[in-house]
Amino acid sequence: MKTMRSTDGKRIFRVSDEKASMLYADGEANYAPKEEWKTEVRDVNKLTEKVTSKNKSNKPSKAQKRQLRKTL
């Protein structure tokens, strides 16, 4: 797998080695470091997942409620 950046610089994508060499030879894309792909493409998806997971409430579980009843 290789990381490629389109010649206009708008898109970063991962392709197989064979397809990467074809795109480079045709002048459609240039090679790019994998770190760019990680920060611009992969990690963006993780940030949106973290935002949705913050909707948890702090309600006690059944086991915690049971424990509270025992101690009172």
Number of C-alpha atoms within 10 A of each C-alpha: 11 16 21 24 20 17 14 9 10 7 13 21 16 16 13 10 12 10 13 20 16 12 17 16 11 9 11 14 22 18 18 16 12 15 11 15 18 13 11 12 14 12 11 11 11 10 10 10 10 10 9 9 8 8 8 7 6 6 8 10 9 9 9 11 11 11 11 11 9 8 6 5
